[in-house]
Amino acid sequence: MEDDIGNHGESPAQTIESNDPPATLEETPKIGMEFNSEEDAYQFYLSYAKKVGFGVKKHKFHKVSGNMIDRQFVCSAEGQKREDKRNVNVKNLRAITRFGCKAMMKICLRDGKKYQVSKFVSDYNHNLTSPQKSHFFLSHIMIEDAYAAQIDMAECVGLTPKVSYDLMVKGAGG
């Protein structure tokens, strides 16, 4: 399904496999929804993606006079991996994780005040993961503020990341 304010000559997304998202109607992005900031819109789309079962990347954006005027949030499986010339020498290639998925949400700044959803595409050309496993996507991994503060303090006093990690493991009883 593709919704667009002012179709810009883009072709509709093609779907290989139909995946009905388990998110409720209130949790699904809609054209015209408003957000106070880009971060609010990102957190909303991140929450939607976690419930549906895919990861998110911040994608294209445009700025005018230092102000963000629009931004696209896309599925983490968006795009295609470029061919690596070194593949001839590699024994175990990395798994393919990008499938050209067209799922995305675009927001635009309206009247210089609020961001509004101007385009939403929910066509996935890959299998979605279950909501119980979607926390494994990089975009859904969140470090609690207390742990982030510990990491910052450890870095300030010159501890290496390994020593900092070992300290956190011991503190957690591991």
C-alpha angles and dihedrals in degrees: 000000000000127000121184136173105218105357106235096206093277117147118240116263117260121227123212095182129020113234116178109210115234092216115117123244093260091054096049116094115246133193109265098026110143132218131186093226144007089252091055090053091047093050090049093051090044090054091048091049092050091053093046095043113250139101127247136223128191103237136173122001139172129213130195118192089346094306120118107237100176141001137185124217111198140184113272087238090062118125132014130275113248117238110263114219090210092063089099090070098042119099099190114033119205118257118268107252102165119074105167093262113184098203110127148136122219123198128194131194110248121203090344091283118076136022116239130196105248099170135020126180120182100179112126120188094191139056116280121224123236117267088244090062101035091092087077091072112103092236091057097050108105127185113214115243092244092055092045089053090050091051091050092049092048090051092049092055091048102256115153118239091252093053090045091051092047089051091052091048091052090047090054091052097256 
